[in-house]
Amino acid sequence: MDGRTVVAVFTVGDAPLEIQLPLRSIGLTEEAEGVEAWTGEKSRVVDGRLAVSLPVHGAALHMLT
């Protein structure tokens, strides 16, 4: 890779998923930023956490620096 941290998130249940992943838990600073690989949308970082919302059986791949 090129110095980015890649985070994949999947929903495997029958309900949408809302998570707040602390960036420090994956070795990043609270100021990290990035993009979702498939949509090109900027990753949502709120209070030092990666905020991810997924529909049922959804997936996201965030590339963070």
CHARMM-style PDB file with segment names, atoms N, HN, CA, C and O in Angstrom:
ATOM      1  N   MET     1       0.849  -1.187   0.000  1.00  0.00      PROA
ATOM      2  CA  MET     1       0.000   0.000   0.000  1.00  0.00      PROA
ATOM      3  C   MET     1       0.888   1.243   0.000  1.00  0.00      PROA
ATOM      4  O   MET     1       2.115   1.149  -0.043  1.00  0.00      PROA
ATOM      5  N   ASP     2       0.262   2.373   0.048  1.00  0.00      PROA
ATOM      6  HN  ASP     2      -0.735   2.449   0.083  1.00  0.00      PROA
ATOM      7  CA  ASP     2       0.988   3.635  -0.031  1.00  0.00      PROA
ATOM      8  C   ASP     2       0.897   4.442   1.258  1.00  0.00      PROA
ATOM      9  O   ASP     2       0.795   5.667   1.208  1.00  0.00      PROA
ATOM     10  N   GLY     3       0.931   3.775   2.418  1.00  0.00      PROA
ATOM     11  HN  GLY     3       1.013   2.779   2.459  1.00  0.00      PROA
ATOM     12  CA  GLY     3       0.862   4.475   3.691  1.00  0.00      PROA
ATOM     13  C   GLY     3      -0.549   4.690   4.197  1.00  0.00      PROA
ATOM     14  O   GLY     3      -0.739   5.350   5.219  1.00  0.00      PROA
ATOM     15  N   ARG     4      -1.538   4.154   3.513  1.00  0.00      PROA
ATOM     16  HN  ARG     4      -1.383   3.618   2.683  1.00  0.00      PROA
ATOM     17  CA  ARG     4      -2.920   4.291   3.959  1.00  0.00      PROA
ATOM     18  C   ARG     4      -3.316   3.094   4.809  1.00  0.00      PROA
ATOM     19  O   ARG     4      -2.780   1.996   4.656  1.00  0.00      PROA
ATOM     20  N   THR     5      -4.258   3.327   5.701  1.00  0.00      PROA
ATOM     21  HN  THR     5      -4.694   4.219   5.826  1.00  0.00      PROA
ATOM     22  CA  THR     5      -4.875   2.258   6.464  1.00  0.00      PROA
ATOM     23  C   THR     5      -6.213   1.968   5.809  1.00  0.00      PROA
ATOM     24  O   THR     5      -7.002   2.881   5.566  1.00  0.00      PROA
ATOM     25  N   VAL     6      -6.471   0.701   5.524  1.00  0.00      PROA
ATOM     26  HN  VAL     6      -5.831  -0.041   5.722  1.00  0.00      PROA
ATOM     27  CA  VAL     6      -7.707   0.315   4.851  1.00  0.00      PROA
ATOM     28  C   VAL     6      -8.629  -0.342   5.866  1.00  0.00      PROA
ATOM     29  O   VAL     6      -8.234  -1.266   6.577  1.00  0.00      PROA
ATOM     30  N   VAL     7      -9.875   0.151   5.924  1.00  0.00      PROA
ATOM     31  HN  VAL     7     -10.196   0.901   5.347  1.00  0.00      PROA
ATOM     32  CA  VAL     7     -10.870  -0.378   6.845  1.00  0.00      PROA
ATOM     33  C   VAL     7     -12.069  -0.859   6.037  1.00  0.00      PROA
ATOM     34  O   VAL     7     -12.696  -0.082   5.318  1.00  0.00      PROA
ATOM     35  N   ALA     8     -12.384  -2.143   6.162  1.00  0.00      PROA
ATOM     36  HN  ALA     8     -11.875  -2.775   6.746  1.00  0.00      PROA
ATOM     37  CA  ALA     8     -13.556  -2.705   5.494  1.00  0.00      PROA
ATOM     38  C   ALA     8     -14.645  -2.925   6.536  1.00  0.00      PROA
ATOM     39  O   ALA     8     -14.382  -3.424   7.630  1.00  0.00      PROA
ATOM     40  N   VAL     9     -15.880  -2.544   6.179  1.00  0.00      PROA
ATOM     41  HN  VAL     9     -16.094  -2.138   5.290  1.00  0.00      PROA
ATOM     42  CA  VAL     9     -17.026  -2.709   7.077  1.00  0.00      PROA
ATOM     43  C   VAL     9     -18.131  -3.403   6.291  1.00  0.00      PROA
ATOM     44  O   VAL     9     -18.438  -3.024   5.161  1.00  0.00      PROA
ATOM     45  N   PHE    10     -18.725  -4.427   6.905  1.00  0.00      PROA
ATOM     46  HN  PHE    10     -18.475  -4.735   7.823  1.00  0.00      PROA
ATOM     47  CA  PHE    10     -19.784  -5.197   6.249  1.00  0.00      PROA
ATOM     48  C   PHE    10     -20.971  -5.340   7.190  1.00  0.00      PROA
ATOM     49  O   PHE    10     -20.792  -5.411   8.406  1.00  0.00      PROA
ATOM     50  N   THR    11     -22.173  -5.382   6.642  1.00  0.00      PROA
ATOM     51  HN  THR    11     -22.318  -5.325   5.655  1.00  0.00      PROA
ATOM     52  CA  THR    11     -23.335  -5.781   7.432  1.00  0.00      PROA
ATOM     53  C   THR    11     -23.720  -7.180   6.995  1.00  0.00      PROA
ATOM     54  O   THR    11     -23.920  -7.440   5.809  1.00  0.00      PROA
ATOM     55  N   VAL    12     -23.822  -8.076   7.959  1.00  0.00      PROA
ATOM     56  HN  VAL    12     -23.660  -7.865   8.923  1.00  0.00      PROA
ATOM     57  CA  VAL    12     -24.180  -9.455   7.648  1.00  0.00      PROA
ATOM     58  C   VAL    12     -25.540  -9.826   8.241  1.00  0.00      PROA
ATOM     59  O   VAL    12     -26.058 -10.914   7.990  1.00  0.00      PROA
ATOM     60  N   GLY    13     -26.102  -8.927   9.015  1.00  0.00      PROA
ATOM     61  HN  GLY    13     -25.681  -8.043   9.218  1.00  0.00      PROA
ATOM     62  CA  GLY    13     -27.407  -9.183   9.621  1.00  0.00      PROA
ATOM     63  C   GLY    13     -28.535  -8.632   8.769  1.00  0.00      PROA
ATOM     64  O   GLY    13     -28.333  -8.197   7.635  1.00  0.00      PROA
ATOM     65  N   ASP    14     -29.719  -8.664   9.342  1.00  0.00      PROA
ATOM     66  HN  ASP    14     -29.883  -9.017  10.263  1.00  0.00      PROA
ATOM     67  CA  ASP    14     -30.907  -8.202   8.629  1.00  0.00      PROA
ATOM     68  C   ASP    14     -31.332  -6.802   9.038  1.00  0.00      PROA
ATOM     69  O   ASP    14     -32.509  -6.453   8.935  1.00  0.00      PROA
ATOM     70  N   ALA    15     -30.381  -5.997   9.502  1.00  0.00      PROA
ATOM     71  HN  ALA    15     -29.425  -6.280   9.586  1.00  0.00      PROA
ATOM     72  CA  ALA    15     -30.671  -4.616   9.894  1.00  0.00      PROA
ATOM     73  C   ALA    15     -29.537  -3.721   9.403  1.00  0.00      PROA
ATOM     74  O   ALA    15     -28.404  -4.179   9.262  1.00  0.00      PROA
ATOM     75  N   PRO    16     -29.834  -2.452   9.143  1.00  0.00      PROA
ATOM     76  CA  PRO    16     -28.773  -1.505   8.785  1.00  0.00      PROA
ATOM     77  C   PRO    16     -27.752  -1.408   9.922  1.00  0.00      PROA
ATOM     78  O   PRO    16     -28.048  -1.771  11.060  1.00  0.00      PROA
ATOM     79  N   LEU    17     -26.560  -0.921   9.612  1.00  0.00      PROA
ATOM     80  HN  LEU    17     -26.319  -0.626   8.687  1.00  0.00      PROA
ATOM     81  CA  LEU    17     -25.482  -0.830  10.592  1.00  0.00      PROA
ATOM     82  C   LEU    17     -25.020   0.612  10.726  1.00  0.00      PROA
ATOM     83  O   LEU    17     -24.789   1.296   9.729  1.00  0.00      PROA
ATOM     84  N   GLU    18     -24.889   1.066  11.959  1.00  0.00      PROA
ATOM     85  HN  GLU    18     -25.078   0.510  12.769  1.00  0.00      PROA
ATOM     86  CA  GLU    18     -24.310   2.371  12.279  1.00  0.00      PROA
ATOM     87  C   GLU    18     -23.180   2.098  13.262  1.00  0.00      PROA
ATOM     88  O   GLU    18     -23.420   1.577  14.351  1.00  0.00      PROA
ATOM     89  N   ILE    19     -21.948   2.446  12.890  1.00  0.00      PROA
ATOM     90  HN  ILE    19     -21.753   2.869  12.006  1.00  0.00      PROA
ATOM     91  CA  ILE    19     -20.837   2.252  13.826  1.00  0.00      PROA
ATOM     92  C   ILE    19     -20.012   3.520  13.930  1.00  0.00      PROA
ATOM     93  O   ILE    19     -20.037   4.375  13.045  1.00  0.00      PROA
ATOM     94  N   GLN    20     -19.287   3.621  15.022  1.00  0.00      PROA
ATOM     95  HN  GLN    20     -19.268   2.926  15.741  1.00  0.00      PROA
ATOM     96  CA  GLN    20     -18.343   4.700  15.283  1.00  0.00      PROA
ATOM     97  C   GLN    20     -17.043   4.027  15.706  1.00  0.00      PROA
ATOM     98  O   GLN    20     -16.903   3.640  16.866  1.00  0.00      PROA
ATOM     99  N   LEU    21     -16.091   3.880  14.788  1.00  0.00      PROA
ATOM    100  HN  LEU    21     -16.205   4.194  13.845  1.00  0.00      PROA
ATOM    101  CA  LEU    21     -14.835   3.183  15.060  1.00  0.00      PROA
ATOM    102  C   LEU    21     -13.781   4.186  15.531  1.00  0.00      PROA
ATOM    103  O   LEU    21     -13.391   5.071  14.769  1.00  0.00      PROA
ATOM    104  N   PRO    22     -13.312   4.059  16.781  1.00  0.00      PROA
ATOM    105  CA  PRO    22     -12.260   4.975  17.252  1.00  0.00      PROA
ATOM    106  C   PRO    22     -10.996   4.821  16.397  1.00  0.00      PROA
ATOM    107  O   PRO    22     -10.468   3.718  16.252  1.00  0.00      PROA
ATOM    108  N   LEU    23     -10.523   5.925  15.839  1.00  0.00      PROA
ATOM    109  HN  LEU    23     -10.952   6.821  15.957  1.00  0.00      PROA
ATOM    110  CA  LEU    23      -9.352   5.869  14.965  1.00  0.00      PROA
ATOM    111  C   LEU    23      -8.108   5.405  15.706  1.00  0.00      PROA
ATOM    112  O   LEU    23      -7.250   4.743  15.121  1.00  0.00      PROA
ATOM    113  N   ARG    24      -8.000   5.742  16.979  1.00  0.00      PROA
ATOM    114  HN  ARG    24      -8.697   6.280  17.454  1.00  0.00      PROA
ATOM    115  CA  ARG    24      -6.830   5.304  17.756  1.00  0.00      PROA
ATOM    116  C   ARG    24      -6.786   3.786  17.875  1.00  0.00      PROA
ATOM    117  O   ARG    24      -5.706   3.210  18.015  1.00  0.00      PROA
ATOM    118  N   SER    25      -7.945   3.127  17.820  1.00  0.00      PROA
ATOM    119  HN  SER    25      -8.821   3.595  17.706  1.00  0.00      PROA
ATOM    120  CA  SER    25      -7.966   1.662  17.952  1.00  0.00      PROA
ATOM    121  C   SER    25      -7.335   0.967  16.748  1.00  0.00      PROA
ATOM    122  O   SER    25      -7.014  -0.219  16.810  1.00  0.00      PROA
ATOM    123  N   ILE    26      -7.156   1.710  15.649  1.00  0.00      PROA
ATOM    124  HN  ILE    26      -7.416   2.674  15.598  1.00  0.00      PROA
ATOM    125  CA  ILE    26      -6.505   1.137  14.468  1.00  0.00      PROA
ATOM    126  C   ILE    26      -5.191   1.852  14.152  1.00  0.00      PROA
ATOM    127  O   ILE    26      -4.676   1.766  13.038  1.00  0.00      PROA
ATOM    128  N   GLY    27      -4.659   2.561  15.153  1.00  0.00      PROA
ATOM    129  HN  GLY    27      -5.078   2.631  16.058  1.00  0.00      PROA
ATOM    130  CA  GLY    27      -3.326   3.162  15.024  1.00  0.00      PROA
ATOM    131  C   GLY    27      -3.274   4.494  14.311  1.00  0.00      PROA
ATOM    132  O   GLY    27      -2.202   4.920  13.879  1.00  0.00      PROA
ATOM    133  N   LEU    28      -4.411   5.166  14.177  1.00  0.00      PROA
ATOM    134  HN  LEU    28      -5.282   4.821  14.527  1.00  0.00      PROA
ATOM    135  CA  LEU    28      -4.431   6.473  13.511  1.00  0.00      PROA
ATOM    136  C   LEU    28      -4.690   7.583  14.515  1.00  0.00      PROA
ATOM    137  O   LEU    28      -5.204   7.341  15.606  1.00  0.00      PROA
ATOM    138  N   THR    29      -4.328   8.805  14.135  1.00  0.00      PROA
ATOM    139  HN  THR    29      -3.910   9.002  13.248  1.00  0.00      PROA
ATOM    140  CA  THR    29      -4.634   9.950  14.987  1.00  0.00      PROA
ATOM    141  C   THR    29      -6.094  10.350  14.776  1.00  0.00      PROA
ATOM    142  O   THR    29      -6.726   9.965  13.793  1.00  0.00      PROA
ATOM    143  N   GLU    30      -6.602  11.116  15.706  1.00  0.00      PROA
ATOM    144  HN  GLU    30      -6.088  11.429  16.505  1.00  0.00      PROA
ATOM    145  CA  GLU    30      -8.000  11.555  15.622  1.00  0.00      PROA
ATOM    146  C   GLU    30      -8.244  12.524  14.469  1.00  0.00      PROA
ATOM    147  O   GLU    30      -9.395  12.827  14.153  1.00  0.00      PROA
ATOM    148  N   GLU    31      -7.183  13.011  13.840  1.00  0.00      PROA
ATOM    149  HN  GLU    31      -6.248  12.765  14.096  1.00  0.00      PROA
ATOM    150  CA  GLU    31      -7.308  13.936  12.713  1.00  0.00      PROA
ATOM    151  C   GLU    31      -7.245  13.227  11.368  1.00  0.00      PROA
ATOM    152  O   GLU    31      -7.211  13.886  10.329  1.00  0.00      PROA
ATOM    153  N   ALA    32      -7.230  11.911  11.366  1.00  0.00      PROA
ATOM    154  HN  ALA    32      -7.257  11.376  12.211  1.00  0.00      PROA
ATOM    155  CA  ALA    32      -7.129  11.152  10.114  1.00  0.00      PROA
ATOM    156  C   ALA    32      -8.293  11.500   9.190  1.00  0.00      PROA
ATOM    157  O   ALA    32      -9.364  11.917   9.632  1.00  0.00      PROA
ATOM    158  N   GLU    33      -8.054  11.319   7.918  1.00  0.00      PROA
ATOM    159  HN  GLU    33      -7.185  10.981   7.559  1.00  0.00      PROA
ATOM    160  CA  GLU    33      -9.109  11.537   6.927  1.00  0.00      PROA
ATOM    161  C   GLU    33      -8.928  10.529   5.810  1.00  0.00      PROA
ATOM    162  O   GLU    33      -7.895   9.866   5.718  1.00  0.00      PROA
ATOM    163  N   GLY    34      -9.930  10.419   4.969  1.00  0.00      PROA
ATOM    164  HN  GLY    34     -10.769  10.958   5.043  1.00  0.00      PROA
ATOM    165  CA  GLY    34      -9.823   9.456   3.893  1.00  0.00      PROA
ATOM    166  C   GLY    34     -11.026   9.476   2.973  1.00  0.00      PROA
ATOM    167  O   GLY    34     -11.851  10.389   3.016  1.00  0.00      PROA
ATOM    168  N   VAL    35     -11.110   8.451   2.140  1.00  0.00      PROA
ATOM    169  HN  VAL    35     -10.441   7.710   2.105  1.00  0.00      PROA
ATOM    170  CA  VAL    35     -12.217   8.320   1.192  1.00  0.00      PROA
ATOM    171  C   VAL    35     -12.720   6.882   1.200  1.00  0.00      PROA
ATOM    172  O   VAL    35     -11.986   5.949   1.527  1.00  0.00      PROA
ATOM    173  N   GLU    36     -13.991   6.728   0.832  1.00  0.00      PROA
ATOM    174  HN  GLU    36     -14.587   7.486   0.568  1.00  0.00      PROA
ATOM    175  CA  GLU    36     -14.576   5.412   0.642  1.00  0.00      PROA
ATOM    176  C   GLU    36     -14.196   4.988  -0.772  1.00  0.00      PROA
ATOM    177  O   GLU    36     -14.458   5.716  -1.730  1.00  0.00      PROA
ATOM    178  N   ALA    37     -13.584   3.821  -0.908  1.00  0.00      PROA
ATOM    179  HN  ALA    37     -13.372   3.229  -0.130  1.00  0.00      PROA
ATOM    180  CA  ALA    37     -12.969   3.406  -2.176  1.00  0.00      PROA
ATOM    181  C   ALA    37     -13.952   3.274  -3.326  1.00  0.00      PROA
ATOM    182  O   ALA    37     -13.617   3.635  -4.455  1.00  0.00      PROA
ATOM    183  N   TRP    38     -15.145   2.771  -3.080  1.00  0.00      PROA
ATOM    184  HN  TRP    38     -15.417   2.478  -2.163  1.00  0.00      PROA
ATOM    185  CA  TRP    38     -16.064   2.481  -4.172  1.00  0.00      PROA
ATOM    186  C   TRP    38     -16.878   3.691  -4.609  1.00  0.00      PROA
ATOM    187  O   TRP    38     -17.228   3.813  -5.782  1.00  0.00      PROA
ATOM    188  N   THR    39     -17.183   4.595  -3.664  1.00  0.00      PROA
ATOM    189  HN  THR    39     -16.899   4.496  -2.710  1.00  0.00      PROA
ATOM    190  CA  THR    39     -18.005   5.760  -4.021  1.00  0.00      PROA
ATOM    191  C   THR    39     -17.175   7.012  -4.256  1.00  0.00      PROA
ATOM    192  O   THR    39     -17.619   7.930  -4.946  1.00  0.00      PROA
ATOM    193  N   GLY    40     -15.957   7.059  -3.682  1.00  0.00      PROA
ATOM    194  HN  GLY    40     -15.596   6.314  -3.121  1.00  0.00      PROA
ATOM    195  CA  GLY    40     -15.129   8.251  -3.774  1.00  0.00      PROA
ATOM    196  C   GLY    40     -15.528   9.336  -2.794  1.00  0.00      PROA
ATOM    197  O   GLY    40     -14.943  10.418  -2.790  1.00  0.00      PROA
ATOM    198  N   GLU    41     -16.535   9.050  -1.952  1.00  0.00      PROA
ATOM    199  HN  GLU    41     -17.010   8.170  -1.955  1.00  0.00      PROA
ATOM    200  CA  GLU    41     -16.984  10.038  -0.969  1.00  0.00      PROA
ATOM    201  C   GLU    41     -15.975  10.150   0.172  1.00  0.00      PROA
ATOM    202  O   GLU    41     -15.327   9.174   0.550  1.00  0.00      PROA
ATOM    203  N   LYS    42     -15.859  11.357   0.706  1.00  0.00      PROA
ATOM    204  HN  LYS    42     -16.386  12.150   0.399  1.00  0.00      PROA
ATOM    205  CA  LYS    42     -14.974  11.591   1.840  1.00  0.00      PROA
ATOM    206  C   LYS    42     -15.481  10.801   3.041  1.00  0.00      PROA
ATOM    207  O   LYS    42     -16.681  10.782   3.316  1.00  0.00      PROA
ATOM    208  N   SER    43     -14.565  10.151   3.756  1.00  0.00      PROA
ATOM    209  HN  SER    43     -13.591  10.167   3.533  1.00  0.00      PROA
ATOM    210  CA  SER    43     -14.929   9.414   4.967  1.00  0.00      PROA
ATOM    211  C   SER    43     -15.390  10.395   6.033  1.00  0.00      PROA
ATOM    212  O   SER    43     -14.833  11.484   6.170  1.00  0.00      PROA
ATOM    213  N   ARG    44     -16.424   9.998   6.798  1.00  0.00      PROA
ATOM    214  HN  ARG    44     -16.877   9.114   6.687  1.00  0.00      PROA
ATOM    215  CA  ARG    44     -16.916  10.844   7.879  1.00  0.00      PROA
ATOM    216  C   ARG    44     -16.145  10.527   9.149  1.00  0.00      PROA
ATOM    217  O   ARG    44     -16.212   9.413   9.668  1.00  0.00      PROA
ATOM    218  N   VAL    45     -15.402  11.530   9.649  1.00  0.00      PROA
ATOM    219  HN  VAL    45     -15.348  12.435   9.227  1.00  0.00      PROA
ATOM    220  CA  VAL    45     -14.692  11.401  10.908  1.00  0.00      PROA
ATOM    221  C   VAL    45     -15.317  12.392  11.870  1.00  0.00      PROA
ATOM    222  O   VAL    45     -15.303  13.601  11.639  1.00  0.00      PROA
ATOM    223  N   VAL    46     -15.871  11.854  12.967  1.00  0.00      PROA
ATOM    224  HN  VAL    46     -15.882  10.872  13.155  1.00  0.00      PROA
ATOM    225  CA  VAL    46     -16.566  12.670  13.960  1.00  0.00      PROA
ATOM    226  C   VAL    46     -15.951  12.386  15.327  1.00  0.00      PROA
ATOM    227  O   VAL    46     -15.964  11.248  15.795  1.00  0.00      PROA
ATOM    228  N   ASP    47     -15.414  13.422  15.964  1.00  0.00      PROA
ATOM    229  HN  ASP    47     -15.404  14.347  15.583  1.00  0.00      PROA
ATOM    230  CA  ASP    47     -14.818  13.277  17.293  1.00  0.00      PROA
ATOM    231  C   ASP    47     -13.794  12.143  17.351  1.00  0.00      PROA
ATOM    232  O   ASP    47     -13.782  11.364  18.304  1.00  0.00      PROA
ATOM    233  N   GLY    48     -12.942  12.051  16.342  1.00  0.00      PROA
ATOM    234  HN  GLY    48     -12.951  12.684  15.568  1.00  0.00      PROA
ATOM    235  CA  GLY    48     -11.889  11.051  16.334  1.00  0.00      PROA
ATOM    236  C   GLY    48     -12.350   9.635  16.034  1.00  0.00      PROA
ATOM    237  O   GLY    48     -11.639   8.670  16.316  1.00  0.00      PROA
ATOM    238  N   ARG    49     -13.552   9.512  15.457  1.00  0.00      PROA
ATOM    239  HN  ARG    49     -14.129  10.296  15.228  1.00  0.00      PROA
ATOM    240  CA  ARG    49     -14.104   8.199  15.135  1.00  0.00      PROA
ATOM    241  C   ARG    49     -14.548   8.166  13.681  1.00  0.00      PROA
ATOM    242  O   ARG    49     -15.080   9.148  13.162  1.00  0.00      PROA
ATOM    243  N   LEU    50     -14.326   7.036  13.030  1.00  0.00      PROA
ATOM    244  HN  LEU    50     -13.894   6.239  13.452  1.00  0.00      PROA
ATOM    245  CA  LEU    50     -14.829   6.835  11.678  1.00  0.00      PROA
ATOM    246  C   LEU    50     -16.303   6.464  11.802  1.00  0.00      PROA
ATOM    247  O   LEU    50     -16.643   5.441  12.398  1.00  0.00      PROA
ATOM    248  N   ALA    51     -17.169   7.290  11.244  1.00  0.00      PROA
ATOM    249  HN  ALA    51     -16.893   8.120  10.760  1.00  0.00      PROA
ATOM    250  CA  ALA    51     -18.617   7.062  11.315  1.00  0.00      PROA
ATOM    251  C   ALA    51     -19.070   6.399  10.018  1.00  0.00      PROA
ATOM    252  O   ALA    51     -18.900   6.951   8.932  1.00  0.00      PROA
ATOM    253  N   VAL    52     -19.649   5.207  10.148  1.00  0.00      PROA
ATOM    254  HN  VAL    52     -19.787   4.758  11.031  1.00  0.00      PROA
ATOM    255  CA  VAL    52     -20.070   4.444   8.978  1.00  0.00      PROA
ATOM    256  C   VAL    52     -21.540   4.054   9.128  1.00  0.00      PROA
ATOM    257  O   VAL    52     -21.949   3.534  10.166  1.00  0.00      PROA
ATOM    258  N   SER    53     -22.320   4.307   8.092  1.00  0.00      PROA
ATOM    259  HN  SER    53     -21.988   4.729   7.249  1.00  0.00      PROA
ATOM    260  CA  SER    53     -23.724   3.899   8.025  1.00  0.00      PROA
ATOM    261  C   SER    53     -23.888   3.009   6.805  1.00  0.00      PROA
ATOM    262  O   SER    53     -23.551   3.408   5.690  1.00  0.00      PROA
ATOM    263  N   LEU    54     -24.402   1.810   7.014  1.00  0.00      PROA
ATOM    264  HN  LEU    54     -24.675   1.486   7.919  1.00  0.00      PROA
ATOM    265  CA  LEU    54     -24.569   0.874   5.911  1.00  0.00      PROA
ATOM    266  C   LEU    54     -25.991   0.312   5.886  1.00  0.00      PROA
ATOM    267  O   LEU    54     -26.605   0.109   6.933  1.00  0.00      PROA
ATOM    268  N   PRO    55     -26.502   0.066   4.686  1.00  0.00      PROA
ATOM    269  CA  PRO    55     -27.799  -0.598   4.579  1.00  0.00      PROA
ATOM    270  C   PRO    55     -27.642  -2.101   4.850  1.00  0.00      PROA
ATOM    271  O   PRO    55     -26.525  -2.598   4.993  1.00  0.00      PROA
ATOM    272  N   VAL    56     -28.752  -2.804   4.918  1.00  0.00      PROA
ATOM    273  HN  VAL    56     -29.659  -2.400   4.802  1.00  0.00      PROA
ATOM    274  CA  VAL    56     -28.727  -4.255   5.082  1.00  0.00      PROA
ATOM    275  C   VAL    56     -27.853  -4.878   3.988  1.00  0.00      PROA
ATOM    276  O   VAL    56     -27.987  -4.544   2.811  1.00  0.00      PROA
ATOM    277  N   HSD    57     -26.963  -5.777   4.387  1.00  0.00      PROA
ATOM    278  HN  HSD    57     -26.853  -6.048   5.344  1.00  0.00      PROA
ATOM    279  CA  HSD    57     -26.040  -6.478   3.480  1.00  0.00      PROA
ATOM    280  C   HSD    57     -25.150  -5.514   2.682  1.00  0.00      PROA
ATOM    281  O   HSD    57     -24.759  -5.808   1.552  1.00  0.00      PROA
ATOM    282  N   GLY    58     -24.836  -4.360   3.287  1.00  0.00      PROA
ATOM    283  HN  GLY    58     -25.153  -4.122   4.205  1.00  0.00      PROA
ATOM    284  CA  GLY    58     -23.989  -3.374   2.639  1.00  0.00      PROA
ATOM    285  C   GLY    58     -22.512  -3.590   2.974  1.00  0.00      PROA
ATOM    286  O   GLY    58     -22.168  -4.410   3.825  1.00  0.00      PROA
ATOM    287  N   ALA    59     -21.659  -2.850   2.300  1.00  0.00      PROA
ATOM    288  HN  ALA    59     -21.938  -2.183   1.608  1.00  0.00      PROA
ATOM    289  CA  ALA    59     -20.221  -2.909   2.534  1.00  0.00      PROA
ATOM    290  C   ALA    59     -19.601  -1.561   2.228  1.00  0.00      PROA
ATOM    291  O   ALA    59     -20.105  -0.805   1.397  1.00  0.00      PROA
ATOM    292  N   ALA    60     -18.498  -1.266   2.910  1.00  0.00      PROA
ATOM    293  HN  ALA    60     -18.089  -1.880   3.585  1.00  0.00      PROA
ATOM    294  CA  ALA    60     -17.747  -0.040   2.655  1.00  0.00      PROA
ATOM    295  C   ALA    60     -16.265  -0.347   2.823  1.00  0.00      PROA
ATOM    296  O   ALA    60     -15.888  -1.196   3.631  1.00  0.00      PROA
ATOM    297  N   LEU    61     -15.436   0.337   2.068  1.00  0.00      PROA
ATOM    298  HN  LEU    61     -15.742   1.027   1.412  1.00  0.00      PROA
ATOM    299  CA  LEU    61     -13.995   0.179   2.136  1.00  0.00      PROA
ATOM    300  C   LEU    61     -13.389   1.580   2.240  1.00  0.00      PROA
ATOM    301  O   LEU    61     -13.350   2.327   1.262  1.00  0.00      PROA
ATOM    302  N   HSD    62     -12.920   1.919   3.431  1.00  0.00      PROA
ATOM    303  HN  HSD    62     -12.952   1.312   4.225  1.00  0.00      PROA
ATOM    304  CA  HSD    62     -12.374   3.257   3.664  1.00  0.00      PROA
ATOM    305  C   HSD    62     -10.851   3.207   3.641  1.00  0.00      PROA
ATOM    306  O   HSD    62     -10.240   2.341   4.267  1.00  0.00      PROA
ATOM    307  N   MET    63     -10.248   4.139   2.919  1.00  0.00      PROA
ATOM    308  HN  MET    63     -10.744   4.842   2.410  1.00  0.00      PROA
ATOM    309  CA  MET    63      -8.802   4.276   2.832  1.00  0.00      PROA
ATOM    310  C   MET    63      -8.441   5.563   3.585  1.00  0.00      PROA
ATOM    311  O   MET    63      -8.757   6.667   3.142  1.00  0.00      PROA
ATOM    312  N   LEU    64      -7.774   5.396   4.728  1.00  0.00      PROA
ATOM    313  HN  LEU    64      -7.517   4.499   5.088  1.00  0.00      PROA
ATOM    314  CA  LEU    64      -7.514   6.506   5.644  1.00  0.00      PROA
ATOM    315  C   LEU    64      -6.027   6.818   5.756  1.00  0.00      PROA
ATOM    316  O   LEU    64      -5.182   5.929   5.658  1.00  0.00      PROA
ATOM    317  N   THR    65      -5.724   8.098   5.964  1.00  0.00      PROA
ATOM    318  HN  THR    65      -6.411   8.821   6.044  1.00  0.00      PROA
ATOM    319  CA  THR    65      -4.341   8.516   6.221  1.00  0.00      PROA
ATOM    320  C   THR    65      -4.311   9.413   7.438  1.00  0.00      PROA
ATOM    321  OT1 THR    65      -3.243   9.880   7.834  1.00  0.00      PROA
TER     322      THR     65
END
